[in-house]
């Protein structure tokens, strides 16, 4: 919370963070309060996403998380609010997703909040979806582990690839390997660290390019004789 808000804990503990406060006059949580009120009225957890706030330090953020109401004797008794700062991820998403579909070869994208952190968002362009036989609907609902397992199932060396992938999510700057599909096709798989405009690590950018087979021997002979 200190990192997200930008204010030391001892300055904010005991202060109503949801209301107006003379100590933090620029803070704006109006959009967040809509979800707070919804959870309070329903006494049920409410998920919020891409909500704009101005923090106590005056920083503009996009946040996601949960409003989880507490109850005592079946009455409202406070709120647990989880907050995840997705500002940087949204910037990356907007810039990359606008161009990734125009790349001619398969491309995969996996976003993390930090090195060794969990994958928070992933995406495959149409070329990658076709290559691995993954429909758009499945892509939207598969857990990242399920997606990797489904992808590895298409390969002869899928287990080796899964090990390489796990290593890369720990923040490796660059790695590459040859992947072999069960039908014999071979591809060069390259994984690069994805960094924002401040050079902060935020995930992986993967490209997959097929290794073209040599022409048939007869075709080579014709070229030599001709």
N, C-alpha and C positions, 0 to 999 in steps of 0.2 A: 504493500500500500504506500509506503514511503516513496518507492520508486515511481509509482504511477502518479501519485498526487504531487510529488515534488516538495513535500514538507515533512520535516522530522516528526516522528510519532509523538514525542512529548509536547509538541505544539498543537496537536489536533485531538489527543485523547481527552474525553470529557466535554468536547464541543459538539453541538448538534450539527452534523455534517450535511444535513438535508435542508436546513433552513438558512435564511439570510443571516450573515454574521458580520459585525463591524470589523473584526480582525481580518476577514477575507472578503472584501467588498466586491471583487470581480468574479467570484465563483458563480457559476450558472449550472444548476442541475435540473432545470425545469423539465426537460425531456425525460430525464431519468425518473422524475417524480411521478410521471404518468404510470409507469410500470410498478412503482412502489405502491401507489394507491390501489392499483388493480389487484396486487397480491394481498394487500391489507384487507380489502373488501371481500375478496373471495376466500381468504385464509387458505390459499393454495399456492404452491411455488409457481412463479412466472419467469419465463426466459425472455431476456431482451437482447437485441443484437444491433450493432452499428448505431448506437445512440451517441449523440453529440453532447459533450459536457465541456465546461471550462473549470479546471481544477482550482484548488485553493492557491496554487502557485501561479495561476493565470494561464496555464498551458491549455491549448485546445486539443481535445482527445476524442477518438471514437472508441467506445467501449462496448463489450458484451459481457453477459453473465446471468446470474440468477437472483431473483428476489425470493427469499425463503422465510415466510412468516412463522413466528414462534407463537405458541398458544399456552395459556394457563387457565385451567377451569373452563375450557372451550371458548376463551376470549383472547383477543389479540394481545400479545405480550412482547412485541418487539420484532425486529427483522434482521436476518442474516443476509448481507448483500455481498455477492461475489463479483469481482470486477476483473476483467481481462482487457488490457490495452491492445487494441487491434489497429491503431493508427498507422503504424509502419507497414503492417501486412496489407492493409487496404491500398496503400500507395503502390506497393509492389504488385498487388493483384490488378489494379487498374492499368498499370503500364504494360505488364506482361500479357495479360489476357487479351488486350487489344491487338497484339501482334502475333501471338503464338500460332493462331490458326493459319497464318500465311506462310509459315515455315513448311517447305515441301516434304521434309522427312519427319518421322515420329518424334515427338517431344513430350517429356513429362516434367511436371513441376510439383515440388513438395515444399511447403513452408513450415518453418519452425520458429518459435519465439527466440530460441538461443541454441548454441551448439549443445548436442546431446539431449536436447529437449524433444518432447513428443511432436509428431507431425500434426499440425493444426488444420492444414488445408492442402489438398492435392488436386492435380488437374492433368489430363492428357488431351492433346489435340486430336482432331478427327483421325489423322494418319495413324497415331498410336492406338486409338480405340479399334481401328480396323485391323491393325497388325495383330493385336492380342485378342480380338474378338470380344471386346467389352462394349456393351451398349451404353448410351448416354444415361439411361435410367439407372442401370447398375452402378455406373460411375458415381452417381449422386447419392447412392445408398450404401455402398460397400465401405466397411471399415478399412483403413490403410493396410492392416495386416492381411485382411481377406483379399484386397486388391493385389498385394505382392504375391500371395500364395497362388492366386488365379493366374497371374502373369508367369510365375515360375513354372507352373504346370505345363506351359507351352514349350519349355526348353528341355534339352537333354542334360544340360548342366545347371538346372534350376536351383539346386541346393547351394552350389558354389556361388551363384549370383545373389541368393538371399543373404549369404554371409558377407559378401562384398557390399551389398546395400546397407546392411546393418552397420558396418564399419563407417560408411560414408555419412550416415546420419549423426555421427559423433563429431562432424565438423571437418572432415578431410577436405583439403582444398581442391584436389583433382584426382580422379582415378578412372581407369578404363579397363575393359576386358572384352574378350570375344564371347558372345553368347550364341549357342547353337540350338536352333529350333528342332523339334522332333521330326519335322519333314526334311531336315538336312540343310535348310537355309542358315547362313551365318551372318551375324551382324556385329558391328563394333558399337559397344555401349559405353558412353562417356558421361561421367557425372562431375559437375562443377559446383563449387560453393556459390550460392546466390547471395549477393551483398547489395545493400541499399546504397543510396547516394552519400551516406556517411561511412561507407565501408564496413558496416556492421553485418555480421553473418545472419541470414534469415532463412536458410534452407538450401535446396538442391535444384539444379537445372540439368536435366538429362536429355541427351540426344542419342538417337539410334539410327545407324546407317548401315544398309545392307552391303555385304562384301560380294561383289558381282563374281559369278563363276567365269572361268576362262572359256573362250570359244572352243568349239569342238575341234579336234585335231585336223579334220578335213578342211575346215574353214581356214585354219592357219596355213596349211599347205598351199591352198589356192592363192592366198595372199603372197606367199613367198614366190610361187611360180609366176604369178601375174606381174 
